[in-house]
């Protein structure tokens, strides 16, 4: 068997198996009653509902991942990638336009195949558990906007990469790397004002106790904010959250309107303190540098395989092309991507513990962060006892119970 084909098929099956196994182990790890630390917010009914939601999510994930894996493997073995390439070439476009059509066509096919699962998740599963507020109209508009943005941003990225690869010789990967990083940073800079408002409404937090306390903490921590905004998260879901967007002088915090309804002012200050902790402790900068380095490694490795005849033979290709090589390398990269994601998640979980500790230390009230975590886990029906393998593979944040116990240690 072609070695590239063996690696790709094997890594796809391994990733699928690990996902199924981790879900199975997490299902078996469920306990008949909630941990003592969370018994005050998880009564018998809420806890049973959270377990049912977790199991339903696992089942949907297993079905969708099994479907996606089988379709992808079938497309590889049946020559689907070559068939699309032949169709694109018959249109008579040049290499750049052909590349955009080929990669765009694959992205569109993937989006279409995933739509039924998204519809089921939104309108059946989330509705069943009381989360969904998304209307069919909002769902369709979100899909259209998402596709348009993907076409524009993805088109710019792919165009730049293909131009560099076609025109700049053996060190094209360096230019591709620089271009991709510049585009990513640029999008991060404009996202708060140009992109996010396409999907949600952001309004300045009104004057009052909450705004006063948030601004006072930011000033105390020496953290500059360009604004504090309320996002209409309830337009789509009852789940609550908060996040930072932008960087430098354009940093702003967005609070879901659902979060403001669920928590008191001190708990929301604790959430802000946690997010500020990520910045003050250098987590954001270190993750940015890590991401840039990772992108450089990715583009360098890509340059080694783009003209590999064996890689193209694995997909049954009649012709070699840079645009198809990009797609095939992404699939070949699967095992390394999985390994790197495990490492990245481990680092992220460590950062979350540190940010929690920062919040406890700077507010002087670890009980507020504990209370906020409890409310979030209850309202979002979180899985309280995930198996360690699931945490290791999938969790960028520590399980809520581990976070609460670590915070409790700060109050002792």
C-alpha positions in Angstrom: 0.0 0.0 0.0 1.1 3.6 -0.7 2.7 4.8 2.6 1.0 8.2 2.4 -2.4 6.5 1.9 -1.7 4.3 4.9 -0.7 7.2 7.1 -3.8 9.3 6.1 -6.3 6.5 6.4 -4.7 5.2 9.6 -4.7 8.6 11.3 -8.3 9.3 10.3 -9.4 6.0 11.8 -7.2 6.6 14.9 -8.7 10.0 15.5 -12.2 8.6 15.1 -11.5 5.7 17.5 -10.0 8.0 20.1 -13.1 10.2 20.0 -15.5 7.3 20.3 -13.4 5.7 23.1 -13.2 8.9 25.1 -17.0 9.4 24.9 -17.5 5.8 26.0 -15.2 6.2 29.0 -16.8 9.5 29.9 -20.2 7.9 29.8 -19.0 5.2 32.1 -17.4 7.8 34.4 -20.7 9.4 35.2 -21.7 9.3 38.9 -25.2 8.7 40.3 -25.0 12.0 42.3 -23.2 15.3 41.8 -19.9 16.0 43.6 -20.4 17.6 47.0 -18.9 20.9 45.9 -21.7 21.3 43.3 -24.6 19.8 45.1 -26.0 23.3 45.9 -26.5 24.1 42.2 -27.2 20.6 40.8 -30.3 19.3 42.4 -31.4 15.8 41.4 -33.4 17.0 38.4 -30.6 19.3 37.1 -28.0 16.7 37.5 -30.0 14.1 35.6 -30.7 16.6 32.9 -27.0 17.4 32.6 -26.1 13.7 32.2 -28.8 13.3 29.6 -27.5 16.3 27.7 -23.9 15.0 27.9 -25.0 11.6 26.5 -27.1 13.2 23.7 -24.1 15.3 22.7 -21.8 12.3 22.7 -24.2 10.3 20.5 -24.6 13.2 18.0 -20.8 13.6 18.0 -20.3 9.9 17.3 -22.8 9.8 14.5 -21.4 12.9 12.8 -17.7 11.9 13.2 -18.4 8.4 11.9 -20.3 9.8 8.9 -17.5 12.4 8.2 -14.8 9.8 8.5 -16.5 7.3 6.3 -17.3 9.9 3.6 -13.7 11.2 3.6 -12.2 7.8 3.3 -14.6 6.8 0.6 -13.8 9.9 -1.3 -10.1 9.2 -1.1 -10.4 5.5 -2.1 -13.0 6.1 -4.9 -11.0 8.9 -6.5 -13.4 11.7 -5.6 -10.6 14.2 -5.3 -9.3 13.4 -8.7 -12.9 13.6 -10.2 -13.3 17.1 -8.9 -9.9 18.1 -10.2 -10.8 16.8 -13.7 -14.0 18.7 -13.6 -12.2 21.9 -12.6 -9.5 21.5 -15.3 -12.1 20.9 -18.0 -13.4 24.4 -17.3 -10.1 25.7 -18.7 -9.2 28.2 -15.9 -5.6 29.1 -15.1 -3.8 27.5 -12.1 -4.8 30.3 -9.6 -8.6 30.3 -10.4 -8.6 26.5 -10.7 -7.1 26.3 -7.2 -9.7 28.6 -5.8 -12.5 26.7 -7.4 -11.1 23.3 -6.3 -10.5 24.3 -2.7 -13.7 26.3 -2.5 -15.6 23.4 -4.0 -14.3 21.0 -1.3 -15.1 23.5 1.4 -18.7 23.9 0.0 -19.2 20.1 -0.1 -18.0 19.8 3.5 -20.4 22.6 4.6 -23.3 21.0 2.8 -22.6 17.6 4.3 -22.4 19.1 7.8 -25.6 21.1 7.6 -28.0 18.4 8.6 -26.0 17.7 11.8 -26.0 21.5 12.6 -29.8 21.7 12.0 -30.3 18.7 14.3 -28.0 20.1 17.0 -29.7 23.5 16.9 -33.3 22.7 16.4 -33.7 19.3 18.0 -31.0 18.7 20.7 -30.5 22.2 21.9 -34.3 22.8 21.9 -35.0 19.6 23.8 -32.7 20.8 26.6 -34.0 24.4 26.6 -31.0 26.1 25.1 -32.1 27.1 21.6 -33.4 30.5 20.8 -32.3 30.5 17.2 -35.0 31.0 14.6 -34.8 29.3 11.2 -34.3 32.8 9.7 -31.3 33.5 11.9 -29.9 30.1 11.2 -30.1 30.6 7.4 -28.6 34.1 7.7 -25.8 32.9 9.9 -25.0 30.2 7.3 -25.0 32.7 4.4 -22.9 35.2 6.2 -20.5 32.5 7.3 -20.1 31.2 3.8 -19.5 34.7 2.4 -16.9 35.5 5.0 -15.2 32.1 4.5 -15.2 32.8 0.7 -13.7 36.3 1.2 -11.1 35.5 3.9 -10.3 32.0 2.7 -10.1 33.3 -0.9 -7.6 36.0 0.1 -5.5 33.4 2.1 -5.5 30.8 -0.6 -4.8 33.3 -3.4 -1.8 34.7 -1.5 -0.4 31.2 -0.7 -0.8 30.0 -4.3 0.7 33.2 -5.7 3.8 32.9 -3.5 4.1 29.2 -4.3 3.9 29.8 -8.0 6.1 32.8 -8.2 8.8 32.9 -5.4 10.8 29.7 -5.6 12.1 27.4 -2.8 11.6 29.9 0.0 8.0 30.5 -0.8 7.0 28.9 2.5 8.5 31.8 4.4 6.4 34.3 2.5 3.3 32.1 2.9 4.0 32.0 6.6 4.4 35.8 6.9 1.3 36.4 4.8 -0.8 34.0 6.9 0.3 35.5 10.2 -0.2 39.1 8.9 -3.7 38.2 7.7 -4.6 36.5 11.1 -3.4 39.5 13.1 -5.2 41.9 10.9 -8.5 39.9 11.3 -8.0 39.9 15.1 -7.6 43.7 15.0 -10.7 44.4 12.9 -12.9 41.6 14.2 -14.5 43.6 17.1 -15.8 46.4 14.8 -16.1 44.7 11.3 -16.8 41.0 11.7 -18.5 40.2 15.0 -21.2 42.9 14.6 -22.3 41.0 11.4 -23.7 38.2 13.7 -24.5 39.9 17.0 -25.5 43.3 18.4 -23.0 44.9 20.8 -24.2 47.7 23.0 -22.2 49.6 25.6 -22.9 48.4 29.1 -25.2 50.9 30.8 -24.0 53.0 33.8 -24.7 51.3 37.1 -23.2 49.1 39.8 -21.8 46.5 37.4 -20.1 48.9 35.1 -18.6 50.8 38.0 -17.2 47.6 39.6 -15.8 46.3 36.3 -14.1 49.7 35.5 -12.8 49.9 39.0 -11.2 46.4 38.8 -9.7 47.1 35.4 -8.1 50.3 36.7 -6.9 48.6 39.8 -5.3 45.9 37.7 -3.8 48.4 35.3 -5.7 46.9 32.4 -6.8 49.3 29.7 -10.2 48.6 28.0 -11.6 50.4 25.0 -15.1 49.4 26.1 -17.4 47.1 27.9 -20.2 45.7 25.8 -23.3 43.5 26.1 -23.8 41.0 23.4 -27.2 39.7 22.5 -26.2 36.0 23.1 -29.8 35.2 24.0 -30.7 35.7 20.3 -29.4 32.2 19.7 -29.0 30.4 23.0 -29.7 30.6 26.7 -26.0 29.8 27.5 -23.9 32.4 29.0 -20.3 33.5 28.4 -17.9 36.4 28.3 -14.8 37.1 26.2 -12.2 39.6 25.1 -11.7 40.7 21.5 -9.1 42.8 19.8 -5.7 43.6 21.2 -3.7 46.7 22.2 -5.8 49.8 22.6 -8.7 48.0 20.8 -9.2 45.5 23.6 -12.8 45.2 24.7 -14.8 42.8 26.8 -18.1 41.4 25.6 -20.6 40.0 28.2 -23.5 37.8 27.0 -26.8 39.3 28.1 -27.6 35.8 29.5 -24.5 36.0 31.7 -25.6 39.4 33.2 -29.0 37.9 34.0 -27.6 34.8 35.8 -24.8 36.4 37.9 -24.4 39.2 40.3 -21.9 42.0 39.9 -19.2 40.5 42.1 -19.3 37.2 40.1 -19.0 39.0 36.8 -16.0 41.0 38.2 -14.4 37.7 39.0 -15.0 36.5 35.4 -13.4 39.7 34.2 -10.5 39.3 36.6 -10.0 35.8 35.1 -9.8 37.2 31.6 -7.5 40.0 32.7 -5.3 37.3 34.3 -4.7 35.7 30.9 -3.3 39.1 29.7 -1.3 40.0 32.8 0.3 36.6 33.1 1.4 36.6 29.5 -0.8 33.8 28.3 -2.2 35.7 25.3 1.3 36.6 24.1 2.7 33.2 24.7 -0.2 31.5 22.8 0.2 34.1 20.0 4.0 33.3 19.7 3.3 29.6 19.8 0.7 29.9 17.1 3.1 31.8 14.9 5.8 29.3 15.4 3.4 26.4 14.8 2.3 28.1 11.5 5.9 28.4 10.4 6.5 24.7 11.1 3.3 23.9 9.2 4.3 25.8 6.1 7.9 24.5 6.1 6.6 20.9 6.3 4.1 21.7 3.6 6.9 22.8 1.3 8.5 19.3 1.6 5.5 17.4 0.4 3.8 19.6 -2.2 5.6 18.0 -5.1 5.5 14.4 -3.7 4.4 12.0 -6.4 3.6 9.4 -3.8 1.2 11.8 -2.0 -0.7 12.5 -5.2 -0.7 8.8 -6.1 -2.4 8.1 -2.7 -5.4 10.1 -3.9 -5.4 8.6 -7.4 -4.6 11.9 -9.0 -4.0 12.1 -12.8 -2.3 15.5 -12.5 -0.2 17.2 -9.9 -0.9 20.7 -8.7 -0.1 23.0 -5.9 -3.7 23.6 -4.9 -4.4 19.9 -4.6 -1.1 19.4 -2.8 -2.3 21.9 -0.1 -5.4 19.9 0.5 -3.5 16.6 0.7 -0.9 17.9 3.0 -3.6 19.1 5.5 -4.9 15.4 5.6 -1.3 14.1 5.9 -0.7 16.5 8.8 -3.6 14.9 10.8 -1.5 12.8 13.3 0.9 15.7 14.0 -2.1 18.1 14.3 -3.7 15.8 16.9 -0.5 15.5 18.9 0.0 19.3 18.9 -3.6 19.9 19.9 -3.1 17.6 22.9 -0.1 19.6 24.0 -1.9 22.9 23.3 -4.9 21.8 25.4 -2.6 20.9 28.3 -0.9 24.3 28.2 -4.3 26.0 28.0 -5.6 24.1 31.0 -2.6 25.2 33.0 -3.2 28.8 32.0 -6.8 28.5 33.1 -5.8 27.4 36.6 -3.3 30.3 36.7 -6.0 32.8 35.6 -8.4 31.5 38.2 -5.7 32.0 40.8 -5.1 35.5 39.6 -8.8 36.3 39.8 -8.9 34.9 43.4 -5.8 36.9 44.4 -6.6 40.2 42.8 -10.3 40.3 43.9 -9.5 38.9 47.3 -12.8 36.9 46.9 -12.2 33.4 45.5 -15.7 32.5 46.5 -17.0 34.8 43.7 -15.2 32.9 41.0 -16.3 29.6 42.5 -19.9 30.8 42.5 -19.6 32.0 38.9 -18.2 28.7 37.8 -21.0 26.8 39.6 -23.7 28.9 38.0 -22.2 28.5 34.5 -21.8 24.8 34.8 -25.4 24.4 36.0 -26.9 26.7 33.4 -24.9 25.1 30.6 -25.5 21.5 31.9 -21.8 20.8 32.0 -20.4 17.3 32.4 -19.1 17.3 36.0 -17.0 14.1 35.8 -15.4 13.7 32.3 -12.9 10.8 31.9 -9.2 11.8 32.0 -8.8 10.7 28.4 -11.6 13.0 27.3 -10.0 15.9 29.2 -6.6 15.1 27.7 -7.9 14.9 24.2 -10.5 17.6 24.1 -10.6 20.0 27.0 -8.9 23.4 26.7 -10.3 24.2 30.1 -10.0 22.0 33.2 -13.2 20.3 34.4 -15.2 22.6 36.6 -14.8 20.4 39.7 -11.0 20.7 39.4 -11.2 24.4 39.1 -13.4 24.8 42.1 -11.2 22.7 44.2 -8.1 24.7 43.2 -9.9 27.9 44.0 -11.1 26.6 47.3 -7.5 26.0 48.3 -6.9 29.8 47.9 -9.6 30.5 50.4 -8.1 28.2 53.1 
